[in-house]
C-alpha cells in the first residue's frame, strides 16, 4: 500500500506550514510554529486583507450622509452601517499591523476607536438637542459626551494612521491620508459643508489604498 506525498498515513490531506511562519526560510535559531498555528495565522491575515475593503465602503456611506441625500432605508440605518463597517475595518487594520513594529500604536488606536464607537452608538438615535427619557444626563452633558466620543474615535484613527505610516508594510501616504481624514471628519462633525464631505473623500482614498496594497501584501520569506 503506497502513501501519497499529499496525504498522511491515515489518509487525511497533508497541510504544510508556509515558510514565513516556520519553514525553510526562517532562521535556525527561531522557533518553528506547529502546522495548526501556521494555518491559523494565515487565516487571520487573509481575513484582515479582505476585511479592509469595509473601509472604503464605510467612507462611501459616510459621504452619502454628509451630502444630505435621502436614503431609502433612512439616514440612521446608513450611519449605523457605516460605523459598523468602519469598526470591522479598524479591527482588520490592527490585525494586519500586528506583526509590524508599530503594533503597539495600532493596538492602542484600536482600543480607543472601539471605545469611541461604544460611546457614540447610543447617541446616534437621539435627535439633536434632546435627551433620552429617564436619562440622568442633561442635554449639555450629553453634548459633552458626544464631543468626548468623537475625540476618542478620532484619536483612535489618528494612531492607526500613524501606525500605517511608520509600519513600512504598506504605502505611508495612506497613513497620512487616514490621519487627515480622522482630523477632518472629527472637525466636520460639528461644522458645515463641505468639510464633512472632504473628510469622507479623504477616508475613501485612504481606505481604497490600504485595501488594495494590503490585499497584495505578502509576508517576507
N, CA, C and O of each residue as an XYZ file, in Angstrom:
884
protein
N       0.851     -1.194      0.000
C       0.000      0.000      0.000
C       0.885      1.242      0.000
O       1.700      1.418      0.906
N       0.742      2.077     -0.971
C       1.562      3.278     -1.102
C       0.834      4.473     -0.515
O      -0.395      4.542     -0.533
N       1.619      5.423      0.011
C       1.086      6.631      0.622
C       1.430      7.805     -0.267
O       2.587      7.976     -0.651
N       0.436      8.621     -0.601
C       0.662      9.781     -1.458
C       1.476     10.827     -0.710
O       1.415     10.921      0.516
N       2.242     11.615     -1.471
C       3.018     12.695     -0.872
C       2.131     13.804     -0.327
O       2.597     14.639      0.449
N       0.869     13.826     -0.716
C      -0.059     14.870     -0.283
C      -1.005     14.377      0.803
O      -1.977     15.059      1.125
N      -0.733     13.181      1.383
C      -1.584     12.629      2.417
C      -0.731     12.104      3.557
O       0.435     11.752      3.382
N      -1.354     12.061      4.742
C      -0.701     11.447      5.881
C      -0.941      9.951      5.849
O      -1.613      9.443      4.951
N      -0.387      9.235      6.838
C      -0.569      7.780      6.877
C      -2.023      7.402      7.084
O      -2.437      6.321      6.663
N      -2.813      8.262      7.721
C      -4.230      7.969      7.938
C      -5.098      8.302      6.737
O      -6.301      8.038      6.754
N      -4.506      8.880      5.690
C      -5.271      9.224      4.504
C      -5.796     10.631      4.483
O      -6.447     11.025      3.515
N      -5.533     11.420      5.534
C      -6.011     12.807      5.583
C      -5.095     13.713      4.768
O      -3.913     13.407      4.606
N      -5.617     14.815      4.256
C      -4.769     15.742      3.480
C      -3.645     16.296      4.335
O      -3.836     16.596      5.513
N      -2.476     16.428      3.733
C      -1.310     16.947      4.419
C      -1.229     18.444      4.202
O      -1.174     18.899      3.060
N      -1.221     19.213      5.269
C      -1.103     20.670      5.204
C       0.260     21.063      5.750
O       0.588     20.775      6.901
N       1.047     21.723      4.915
C       2.410     22.081      5.278
C       2.440     23.547      5.673
O       1.797     24.374      5.025
N       3.176     23.884      6.727
C       3.296     25.263      7.162
C       4.080     26.064      6.142
O       5.124     25.600      5.683
N       3.613     27.266      5.765
C       4.371     28.096      4.835
C       5.704     28.512      5.435
O       5.905     28.450      6.648
N       6.623     28.944      4.550
C       7.968     29.294      5.004
C       7.959     30.486      5.951
O       8.795     30.569      6.851
N       7.002     31.428      5.753
C       7.034     32.650      6.541
C       6.552     32.472      7.965
O       6.639     33.405      8.763
N       6.034     31.267      8.313
C       5.654     31.018      9.701
C       6.400     29.837     10.297
O       5.997     29.331     11.344
N       7.449     29.394      9.677
C       8.210     28.330     10.317
C       8.700     27.291      9.355
O       8.770     26.119      9.724
N       9.042     27.647      8.152
C       9.539     26.700      7.188
C      10.991     26.928      6.901
O      11.753     27.335      7.778
N      11.387     26.663      5.649
C      12.795     26.701      5.297
C      13.367     28.107      5.325
O      14.576     28.276      5.481
N      12.520     29.122      5.176
C      13.023     30.483      5.101
C      13.280     31.133      6.444
O      13.731     32.277      6.490
N      13.007     30.439      7.541
C      13.174     31.018      8.868
C      14.553     30.678      9.402
O      15.069     29.590      9.149
N      15.149     31.599     10.138
C      16.473     31.350     10.699
C      16.441     30.155     11.642
O      15.409     29.849     12.240
N      17.585     29.481     11.767
C      17.625     28.257     12.554
C      17.408     28.505     14.045
O      16.910     27.629     14.751
N      17.778     29.693     14.529
C      17.631     29.959     15.956
C      16.231     30.393     16.352
O      15.955     30.579     17.537
N      15.327     30.559     15.362
C      13.961     30.955     15.660
C      13.090     29.721     15.834
O      13.268     28.736     15.117
N      12.138     29.758     16.787
C      11.282     28.583     16.986
C      10.320     28.397     15.825
O       9.868     29.364     15.212
N      10.017     27.146     15.535
C       9.094     26.812     14.452
C       7.681     26.702     14.995
O       7.469     26.215     16.106
N       6.710     27.160     14.201
C       5.316     27.080     14.597
C       4.732     25.747     14.163
O       5.077     25.242     13.094
N       3.846     25.164     14.981
C       3.143     23.960     14.538
C       2.270     24.258     13.321
O       1.918     25.407     13.055
N       1.935     23.209     12.601
C       1.128     23.384     11.396
C      -0.217     24.005     11.729
O      -0.703     24.845     10.971
N      -0.826     23.623     12.826
C      -2.136     24.167     13.195
C      -2.060     25.675     13.420
O      -2.935     26.414     12.967
N      -1.014     26.138     14.119
C      -0.866     27.575     14.340
C      -0.526     28.306     13.047
O      -0.945     29.447     12.851
N       0.228     27.658     12.165
C       0.561     28.288     10.889
C      -0.689     28.527     10.055
O      -0.839     29.592      9.455
N      -1.584     27.552     10.013
C      -2.832     27.711      9.271
C      -3.698     28.793      9.905
O      -4.362     29.551      9.197
N      -3.696     28.870     11.236
C      -4.478     29.904     11.924
C      -3.954     31.291     11.599
O      -4.738     32.196     11.314
N      -2.629     31.473     11.638
C      -2.051     32.772     11.313
C      -2.377     33.167      9.880
O      -2.718     34.319      9.611
N      -2.272     32.221      8.970
C      -2.592     32.507      7.562
C      -4.054     32.908      7.413
O      -4.364     33.806      6.630
N      -4.960     32.263      8.146
C      -6.384     32.590      8.056
C      -6.663     33.993      8.597
O      -7.476     34.725      8.033
N      -5.988     34.369      9.693
C      -6.183     35.699     10.254
C      -5.711     36.772      9.278
O      -6.387     37.784      9.096
N      -4.568     36.559      8.654
C      -4.051     37.533      7.701
C      -4.968     37.636      6.479
O      -5.171     38.727      5.946
N      -5.511     36.522      6.042
C      -6.434     36.563      4.908
C      -7.701     37.325      5.271
O      -8.207     38.097      4.457
N      -8.222     37.123      6.480
C      -9.393     37.886      6.925
C      -9.083     39.375      6.953
O      -9.887     40.194      6.509
N      -7.895     39.726      7.486
C      -7.541     41.147      7.600
C      -7.462     41.795      6.221
O      -7.926     42.921      6.041
N      -6.887     41.105      5.258
C      -6.759     41.687      3.914
C      -8.123     41.887      3.270
O      -8.362     42.908      2.625
N      -9.018     40.921      3.440
C     -10.344     41.028      2.831
C     -11.215     42.058      3.554
O     -11.959     42.804      2.917
N     -11.119     42.096      4.885
C     -11.978     42.993      5.658
C     -11.582     44.449      5.509
O     -12.358     45.333      5.872
N     -10.395     44.725      4.987
C     -10.001     46.118      4.773
C     -10.887     46.816      3.747
O     -10.990     48.042      3.751
N     -11.527     46.048      2.869
C     -12.421     46.659      1.881
C     -13.672     47.248      2.528
O     -14.418     47.980      1.878
N     -13.908     46.934      3.804
C     -15.029     47.560      4.505
C     -14.795     49.047      4.722
O     -15.755     49.803      4.875
N     -13.530     49.485      4.740
C     -13.239     50.890      4.996
C     -13.682     51.803      3.850
O     -14.349     52.800      4.125
N     -13.351     51.523      2.573
C     -13.886     52.392      1.511
C     -15.403     52.349      1.400
O     -16.022     53.351      1.041
N     -16.017     51.202      1.704
C     -17.487     51.140      1.688
C     -18.062     52.022      2.792
O     -19.048     52.728      2.579
N     -17.441     51.981      3.979
C     -17.884     52.852      5.070
C     -17.709     54.316      4.707
O     -18.548     55.147      5.054
N     -16.621     54.640      4.007
C     -16.401     56.025      3.581
C     -17.481     56.479      2.596
O     -17.944     57.617      2.666
N     -17.878     55.601      1.686
C     -18.941     55.950      0.742
C     -20.263     56.207      1.463
O     -20.969     57.166      1.151
N     -20.594     55.348      2.424
C     -21.836     55.548      3.173
C     -21.775     56.815      4.021
O     -22.763     57.539      4.142
N     -20.619     57.073      4.601
C     -20.478     58.309      5.381
C     -20.591     59.533      4.479
O     -21.203     60.535      4.849
N     -19.997     59.444      3.300
C     -20.135     60.548      2.351
C     -21.571     60.764      1.916
O     -21.988     61.899      1.683
N     -22.328     59.690      1.807
C     -23.751     59.803      1.453
C     -24.507     60.610      2.505
O     -25.348     61.443      2.170
N     -24.204     60.360      3.776
C     -24.904     61.092      4.836
C     -24.497     62.563      4.881
O     -25.299     63.415      5.262
N     -23.244     62.869      4.490
C     -22.806     64.266      4.536
C     -23.412     65.110      3.422
O     -23.443     66.336      3.523
N     -23.892     64.470      2.367
C     -24.473     65.217      1.253
C     -25.920     65.601      1.497
O     -26.485     66.393      0.743
N     -26.529     65.048      2.544
C     -27.916     65.374      2.847
C     -28.921     64.720      1.931
O     -30.057     65.184      1.837
N     -28.527     63.630      1.239
C     -29.443     62.944      0.339
C     -30.320     61.986      1.131
O     -29.893     61.412      2.133
N     -31.544     61.824      0.669
C     -32.488     60.923      1.331
C     -32.175     59.480      0.935
O     -32.123     59.145     -0.248
N     -31.970     58.637      1.940
C     -31.727     57.217      1.698
C     -33.032     56.449      1.839
O     -33.851     56.793      2.692
N     -33.252     55.400      1.012
C     -34.495     54.626      1.120
C     -34.695     54.014      2.499
O     -35.830     53.881      2.958
N     -33.597     53.636      3.171
C     -33.711     52.998      4.480
C     -33.640     53.996      5.631
O     -33.767     53.611      6.794
N     -33.439     55.263      5.318
C     -33.343     56.268      6.374
C     -31.897     56.574      6.726
O     -31.033     55.708      6.591
N     -31.619     57.796      7.176
C     -30.235     58.176      7.477
C     -29.640     57.438      8.669
O     -28.429     57.225      8.713
N     -30.471     57.040      9.644
C     -29.939     56.373     10.829
C     -29.335     55.022     10.473
O     -28.250     54.683     10.945
N     -30.033     54.247      9.643
C     -29.517     52.933      9.268
C     -28.233     53.049      8.459
O     -27.318     52.242      8.620
N     -28.163     54.052      7.589
C     -26.939     54.270      6.813
C     -25.780     54.638      7.736
O     -24.665     54.149      7.556
N     -26.037     55.494      8.718
C     -24.998     55.896      9.663
C     -24.530     54.711     10.502
O     -23.330     54.543     10.718
N     -25.457     53.895     10.971
C     -25.085     52.727     11.760
C     -24.295     51.727     10.925
O     -23.327     51.141     11.411
N     -24.699     51.528      9.674
C     -23.979     50.608      8.803
C     -22.560     51.104      8.531
O     -21.609     50.321      8.528
N     -22.428     52.405      8.302
C     -21.101     52.979      8.078
C     -20.216     52.808      9.311
O     -19.041     52.465      9.185
N     -20.767     53.043     10.493
C     -19.995     52.863     11.713
C     -19.594     51.423     11.937
O     -18.472     51.149     12.364
N     -20.504     50.489     11.650
C     -20.190     49.063     11.818
C     -19.083     48.629     10.867
O     -18.165     47.913     11.269
N     -19.161     49.058      9.600
C     -18.119     48.710      8.636
C     -16.785     49.344      9.009
O     -15.732     48.734      8.825
N     -16.827     50.568      9.532
C     -15.592     51.214      9.963
C     -14.952     50.458     11.127
O     -13.728     50.340     11.190
N     -15.770     49.946     12.048
C     -15.228     49.162     13.159
C     -14.607     47.859     12.661
O     -13.554     47.448     13.147
N     -15.251     47.213     11.699
C     -14.693     45.986     11.110
C     -13.347     46.284     10.449
O     -12.383     45.537     10.618
N     -13.293     47.390      9.692
C     -12.045     47.758      9.028
C     -10.962     48.121     10.039
O      -9.787     47.828      9.821
N     -11.348     48.753     11.137
C     -10.372     49.112     12.164
C      -9.754     47.863     12.782
O      -8.544     47.816     13.004
N     -10.573     46.852     13.061
C     -10.061     45.587     13.605
C      -9.151     44.913     12.588
O      -8.098     44.389     12.950
N      -9.553     44.923     11.303
C      -8.737     44.301     10.270
C      -7.399     45.007     10.114
O      -6.368     44.355      9.947
N      -7.407     46.330     10.167
C      -6.157     47.083     10.022
C      -5.213     46.808     11.184
O      -4.010     46.638     10.985
N      -5.757     46.764     12.398
C      -4.920     46.439     13.556
C      -4.374     45.018     13.457
O      -3.236     44.761     13.849
N      -5.187     44.088     12.931
C      -4.703     42.724     12.748
C      -3.607     42.630     11.706
O      -2.666     41.851     11.857
N      -3.724     43.426     10.642
C      -2.697     43.418      9.605
C      -1.374     43.975     10.132
O      -0.300     43.553      9.703
N      -1.463     44.924     11.062
C      -0.263     45.543     11.615
C       0.255     44.824     12.859
O       1.203     45.287     13.492
N      -0.360     43.701     13.211
C       0.029     43.005     14.441
C       1.463     42.496     14.384
O       2.118     42.385     15.420
N       1.955     42.189     13.202
C       3.315     41.693     13.068
C       4.331     42.753     12.710
O       5.482     42.425     12.420
N       3.935     44.026     12.722
C       4.846     45.106     12.349
C       5.445     45.740     13.597
O       5.095     45.378     14.720
N       6.353     46.691     13.385
C       6.999     47.357     14.509
C       6.090     48.367     15.187
O       6.404     48.850     16.275
N       4.962     48.695     14.556
C       4.027     49.667     15.125
C       2.790     48.990     15.694
O       1.724     49.601     15.772
N       2.926     47.735     16.091
C       1.755     47.003     16.571
C       1.190     47.599     17.862
O      -0.018     47.525     18.089
N       2.036     48.187     18.713
C       1.531     48.774     19.958
C       0.673     50.002     19.665
O      -0.384     50.184     20.269
N       1.130     50.842     18.739
C       0.321     52.007     18.365
C      -0.991     51.567     17.727
O      -2.037     52.168     17.972
N      -0.937     50.513     16.906
C      -2.159     50.012     16.282
C      -3.124     49.457     17.320
O      -4.334     49.648     17.205
N      -2.599     48.770     18.335
C      -3.461     48.214     19.379
C      -4.123     49.324     20.188
O      -5.323     49.262     20.455
N      -3.351     50.340     20.581
C      -3.934     51.459     21.339
C      -4.969     52.192     20.485
O      -6.026     52.581     20.983
N      -4.660     52.380     19.187
C      -5.632     53.010     18.302
C      -6.905     52.210     18.171
O      -7.997     52.777     18.134
N      -6.779     50.885     18.100
C      -7.967     50.029     18.024
C      -8.811     50.148     19.284
O     -10.033     50.263     19.196
N      -8.181     50.124     20.455
C      -8.936     50.217     21.710
C      -9.630     51.568     21.836
O     -10.779     51.640     22.270
N      -8.933     52.641     21.456
C      -9.565     53.959     21.508
C     -10.714     54.052     20.500
O     -11.770     54.603     20.810
N     -10.509     53.520     19.312
C     -11.573     53.568     18.305
C     -12.807     52.808     18.728
O     -13.925     53.294     18.554
N     -12.624     51.609     19.286
C     -13.776     50.830     19.741
C     -14.484     51.530     20.899
O     -15.711     51.505     20.992
N     -13.699     52.156     21.783
C     -14.320     52.909     22.875
C     -15.137     54.076     22.332
O     -16.224     54.363     22.834
N     -14.614     54.751     21.302
C     -15.376     55.838     20.693
C     -16.663     55.355     20.046
O     -17.696     56.018     20.143
N     -16.608     54.195     19.381
C     -17.824     53.643     18.788
C     -18.856     53.289     19.850
O     -20.046     53.548     19.672
N     -18.406     52.695     20.957
C     -19.335     52.310     22.034
C     -19.977     53.540     22.660
O     -21.163     53.516     22.988
N     -19.216     54.609     22.830
C     -19.767     55.825     23.428
C     -20.736     56.542     22.494
O     -21.749     57.080     22.941
N     -20.426     56.552     21.190
C     -21.250     57.309     20.249
C     -22.482     56.547     19.772
O     -23.451     57.156     19.319
N     -22.452     55.214     19.872
C     -23.575     54.433     19.347
C     -24.904     54.781     20.008
O     -25.881     54.965     19.283
N     -25.013     54.887     21.354
C     -26.327     55.224     21.935
C     -26.810     56.629     21.591
O     -28.000     56.914     21.717
N     -25.911     57.513     21.159
C     -26.290     58.889     20.884
C     -26.749     59.107     19.453
O     -27.284     60.168     19.133
N     -26.547     58.114     18.581
C     -26.886     58.299     17.175
C     -28.392     58.413     16.946
O     -28.837     59.122     16.043
N     -29.170     57.711     17.766
C     -30.616     57.697     17.554
C     -31.318     58.898     18.172
O     -32.510     59.097     17.934
N     -30.609     59.706     18.961
C     -31.236     60.858     19.602
C     -31.280     62.042     18.645
O     -30.278     62.337     17.994
N     -32.397     62.717     18.547
C     -32.450     63.953     17.744
C     -31.550     65.013     18.351
O     -31.316     64.990     19.559
N     -31.039     65.937     17.557
C     -30.158     66.983     18.093
C     -30.876     67.840     19.133
O     -32.028     68.232     18.945
N     -30.176     68.122     20.232
C     -30.728     68.993     21.261
C     -31.734     68.341     22.169
O     -32.491     69.042     22.841
N     -31.772     67.011     22.217
C     -32.718     66.311     23.088
C     -31.969     65.305     23.949
O     -30.852     64.901     23.624
N     -32.599     64.904     25.053
C     -32.045     63.889     25.949
C     -32.992     62.708     25.990
O     -34.197     62.853     25.784
N     -32.438     61.544     26.255
C     -33.257     60.336     26.313
C     -34.162     60.371     27.538
O     -33.800     60.917     28.580
N     -35.344     59.779     27.395
C     -36.287     59.740     28.509
C     -35.710     58.910     29.655
O     -35.243     57.789     29.453
N     -35.753     59.478     30.855
C     -35.226     58.783     32.024
C     -33.722     58.891     32.188
O     -33.162     58.308     33.116
N     -33.054     59.628     31.304
C     -31.609     59.767     31.403
C     -31.236     60.735     32.525
O     -31.895     61.753     32.733
N     -30.159     60.391     33.246
C     -29.694     61.273     34.323
C     -28.854     62.424     33.802
O     -28.496     63.321     34.564
N     -28.534     62.413     32.514
C     -27.714     63.461     31.916
C     -28.592     64.501     31.241
O     -29.622     64.181     30.647
N     -28.169     65.733     31.342
C     -28.878     66.807     30.658
C     -28.416     66.893     29.210
O     -27.520     66.165     28.783
N     -29.049     67.803     28.457
C     -28.692     67.969     27.056
C     -27.253     68.462     26.920
O     -26.516     68.016     26.041
N     -26.863     69.379     27.792
C     -25.491     69.885     27.739
C     -24.478     68.804     28.097
O     -23.401     68.735     27.506
N     -24.824     67.968     29.061
C     -23.923     66.883     29.422
C     -23.818     65.843     28.313
O     -22.736     65.311     28.063
N     -24.924     65.552     27.652
C     -24.877     64.632     26.517
C     -24.041     65.211     25.375
O     -23.383     64.480     24.634
N     -24.082     66.524     25.251
C     -23.253     67.175     24.241
C     -21.776     66.961     24.534
O     -20.983     66.717     23.624
N     -21.408     67.055     25.816
C     -20.017     66.808     26.185
C     -19.631     65.348     25.964
O     -18.508     65.059     25.550
N     -20.554     64.431     26.238
C     -20.281     63.014     25.978
C     -20.077     62.771     24.487
O     -19.196     62.009     24.087
N     -20.890     63.418     23.681
C     -20.740     63.269     22.230
C     -19.395     63.806     21.750
O     -18.738     63.189     20.911
N     -18.987     64.956     22.282
C     -17.680     65.501     21.920
C     -16.549     64.567     22.365
O     -15.574     64.376     21.639
N     -16.687     63.992     23.552
C     -15.679     63.050     24.026
C     -15.602     61.797     23.180
O     -14.515     61.288     22.905
N     -16.775     61.293     22.760
C     -16.800     60.107     21.908
C     -16.169     60.390     20.549
O     -15.420     59.569     20.019
N     -16.479     61.564     19.987
C     -15.889     61.927     18.699
C     -14.375     62.087     18.804
O     -13.638     61.650     17.920
N     -13.916     62.711     19.878
C     -12.476     62.889     20.070
C     -11.772     61.547     20.282
O     -10.670     61.337     19.775
N     -12.401     60.645     21.025
C     -11.804     59.328     21.260
C     -11.717     58.532     19.973
O     -10.695     57.906     19.691
N     -12.795     58.555     19.187
C     -12.795     57.846     17.909
C     -11.755     58.433     16.959
O     -11.035     57.697     16.285
N     -11.681     59.774     16.908
C     -10.689     60.399     16.043
C      -9.270     60.084     16.468
O      -8.402     59.882     15.619
N      -9.015     60.038     17.789
C      -7.682     59.696     18.277
C      -7.303     58.269     17.902
O      -6.143     57.986     17.604
N      -8.285     57.374     17.919
C      -8.011     56.002     17.504
C      -7.604     55.907     16.050
O      -6.661     55.190     15.715
N      -8.312     56.628     15.171
C      -7.960     56.620     13.753
C      -6.610     57.290     13.511
O      -5.850     56.856     12.646
N      -6.307     58.344     14.269
C      -5.009     59.008     14.102
C      -3.870     58.061     14.482
O      -2.860     58.004     13.781
N      -4.016     57.327     15.569
C      -2.984     56.381     15.966
C      -2.838     55.252     14.953
O      -1.725     54.808     14.670
N      -3.953     54.792     14.411
C      -3.868     53.766     13.378
C      -3.197     54.315     12.121
O      -2.406     53.620     11.483
N      -3.512     55.555     11.769
C      -2.842     56.167     10.631
C      -1.350     56.313     10.860
O      -0.554     56.081      9.950
N      -0.965     56.697     12.074
C       0.452     56.804     12.413
C       1.127     55.436     12.343
O       2.264     55.320     11.886
N       0.414     54.397     12.802
C       0.961     53.045     12.723
C       1.153     52.608     11.275
O       2.142     51.951     10.949
N       0.220     52.969     10.415
C       0.365     52.654      8.990
C       1.559     53.402      8.408
O       2.340     52.832      7.646
N       1.701     54.670      8.765
C       2.779     55.494      8.234
C       4.156     54.963      8.633
O       5.097     55.016      7.840
N       4.274     54.455      9.856
C       5.561     54.011     10.366
C       5.813     52.515     10.199
O       6.908     52.042     10.502
N       4.819     51.761      9.720
C       4.948     50.308      9.693
C       5.935     49.820      8.642
O       6.659     48.853      8.876
N       5.973     50.481      7.482
C       6.805     50.011      6.389
C       6.204     48.850      5.618
O       6.866     48.285      4.747
N       4.964     48.480      5.918
C       4.311     47.373      5.215
C       3.540     47.845      3.994
O       3.554     47.186      2.955
N       2.877     48.970      4.112
C       2.038     49.495      3.040
C       2.501     50.908      2.701
O       3.471     51.407      3.270
N       1.803     51.540      1.776
C       2.170     52.882      1.348
C       2.007     53.864      2.519
O       0.907     53.985      3.059
N       3.071     54.562      2.919
C       2.936     55.504      4.041
C       1.995     56.661      3.743
O       1.471     57.279      4.669
N       1.768     56.968      2.462
C       0.835     58.046      2.127
C      -0.578     57.710      2.579
O      -1.351     58.611      2.905
N      -0.930     56.426      2.604
C      -2.259     56.035      3.086
C      -2.405     56.344      4.570
O      -3.492     56.698      5.028
N      -1.318     56.210      5.323
C      -1.366     56.581      6.733
C      -1.579     58.071      6.930
O      -2.319     58.486      7.822
N      -0.927     58.882      6.092
C      -1.122     60.334      6.167
C      -2.566     60.694      5.826
O      -3.182     61.519      6.501
N      -3.106     60.070      4.774
C      -4.496     60.331      4.404
C      -5.456     59.911      5.508
O      -6.463     60.574      5.752
N      -5.138     58.807      6.171
C      -6.012     58.334      7.248
C      -6.001     59.305      8.423
O      -7.049     59.566      9.014
N      -4.841     59.841      8.768
C      -4.771     60.822      9.848
C      -5.489     62.116      9.479
O      -6.179     62.705     10.311
N      -5.327     62.557      8.235
C      -6.038     63.754      7.795
C      -7.541     63.531      7.792
O      -8.301     64.411      8.195
N      -7.975     62.358      7.339
C      -9.407     62.050      7.323
C      -9.984     62.048      8.730
O     -11.092     62.540      8.947
N      -9.234     61.493      9.698
C      -9.715     61.468     11.079
C      -9.881     62.882     11.625
O     -10.870     63.185     12.293
N      -8.903     63.748     11.337
C      -8.982     65.125     11.833
C     -10.125     65.886     11.171
O     -10.858     66.609     11.845
N     -10.283     65.729      9.851
C     -11.319     66.481      9.138
C     -12.711     65.968      9.505
O     -13.635     66.762      9.681
N     -12.868     64.650      9.623
C     -14.182     64.105      9.987
C     -14.547     64.515     11.411
O     -15.697     64.854     11.688
N     -13.564     64.484     12.316
C     -13.835     64.922     13.681
C     -14.258     66.375     13.755
O     -15.177     66.722     14.496
N     -13.580     67.238     12.977
C     -13.976     68.646     12.949
C     -15.258     68.854     12.168
O     -16.064     69.723     12.500
N     -15.444     68.051     11.122
C     -16.640     68.202     10.293
C     -17.916     67.747     10.958
O     -19.009     68.097     10.514
N     -17.787     66.953     12.042
C     -18.989     66.521     12.752
C     -19.701     67.688     13.410
O     -20.883     67.587     13.741
N     -18.996     68.796     13.605
C     -19.593     69.975     14.239
C     -19.376     71.210     13.373
O     -19.246     72.324     13.880
N     -19.340     70.995     12.056
C     -19.125     72.105     11.123
C     -20.094     71.962      9.955
O     -20.789     70.955      9.822
N     -20.124     72.975      9.129
C     -20.997     72.986      7.969
C     -20.270     72.384      6.766
O     -19.062     72.147      6.793
N     -21.052     72.146      5.712
C     -20.458     71.651      4.478
C     -19.516     72.701      3.902
O     -19.690     73.894      4.150
N     -18.501     72.253      3.120
C     -18.258     70.891      2.621
C     -17.244     70.114      3.424
O     -16.739     69.104      2.935
N     -16.910     70.545      4.666
C     -15.871     69.878      5.438
C     -16.178     68.403      5.704
O     -15.269     67.585      5.561
N     -17.405     68.007      6.084
C     -17.667     66.573      6.271
C     -17.485     65.760      4.991
O     -16.996     64.631      5.041
N     -17.875     66.321      3.844
C     -17.698     65.592      2.580
C     -16.220     65.437      2.229
O     -15.815     64.408      1.687
N     -15.414     66.454      2.535
C     -13.976     66.363      2.290
C     -13.361     65.255      3.143
O     -12.510     64.504      2.666
N     -13.787     65.152      4.395
C     -13.304     64.072      5.246
C     -13.676     62.704      4.709
O     -12.878     61.768      4.782
N     -14.887     62.578      4.168
C     -15.301     61.297      3.589
C     -14.464     60.948      2.367
O     -14.127     59.783      2.161
N     -14.126     61.945      1.555
C     -13.282     61.692      0.378
C     -11.874     61.261      0.794
O     -11.301     60.352      0.193
N     -11.316     61.910      1.822
C     -10.007     61.510      2.316
C     -10.032     60.086      2.862
O      -9.101     59.312      2.638
N     -11.102     59.745      3.580
C     -11.228     58.387      4.111
C     -11.390     57.375      2.989
O     -10.871     56.263      3.077
N     -12.101     57.748      1.942
C     -12.261     56.858      0.792
C     -10.919     56.596      0.112
O     -10.607     55.460     -0.246
N     -10.128     57.658     -0.063
C      -8.819     57.488     -0.685
C      -7.902     56.626      0.176
O      -7.215     55.743     -0.338
N      -7.889     56.881      1.489
C      -7.047     56.087      2.377
C      -7.509     54.636      2.436
O      -6.689     53.719      2.396
N      -8.821     54.426      2.531
C      -9.332     53.060      2.616
C      -9.093     52.267      1.355
O      -8.751     51.086      1.421
N      -9.268     52.900      0.198
C      -9.030     52.197     -1.063
C      -7.559     51.830     -1.209
O      -7.232     50.723     -1.637
N      -6.664     52.765     -0.851
C      -5.239     52.460     -0.928
C      -4.823     51.352      0.016
O      -4.042     50.478     -0.362
N      -5.332     51.372      1.244
C      -4.985     50.330      2.205
C      -5.532     48.974      1.785
O      -4.845     47.960      1.910
N      -6.769     48.949      1.287
C      -7.359     47.680      0.871
C      -6.627     47.106     -0.338
O      -6.434     45.893     -0.428
N      -6.219     47.968     -1.267
C      -5.535     47.491     -2.474
C      -4.132     46.982     -2.146
O      -3.763     45.876     -2.540
N      -3.360     47.781     -1.432
C      -1.999     47.351     -1.104
C      -1.991     46.233     -0.074
O      -1.150     45.336     -0.143
N      -2.919     46.273      0.883
C      -2.984     45.204      1.871
C      -3.392     43.878      1.275
O      -2.926     42.829      1.719
N      -4.270     43.906      0.258
C      -4.666     42.672     -0.390
C      -3.555     42.034     -1.196
O      -3.576     40.825     -1.431
N      -2.580     42.829     -1.623
C      -1.457     42.305     -2.392
C      -0.212     42.111     -1.538
O       0.858     41.780     -2.050
N      -0.360     42.321     -0.228
C       0.786     42.211      0.666
C       1.083     40.753      0.944
O       0.192     39.984      1.306
N       2.336     40.379      0.772
C       2.783     39.031      1.064
C       3.865     39.099      2.116
O       4.730     39.973      2.053
N       3.841     38.192      3.089
C       4.878     38.203      4.119
C       6.240     37.889      3.532
O       6.339     37.211      2.510
N       7.298     38.385      4.180
C       8.656     38.105      3.731
C       9.032     36.654      4.041
O       8.712     36.115      5.100
N       9.726     36.044      3.069
C      10.176     34.653      3.281
C      11.444     34.653      4.113
O      11.990     33.590      4.408
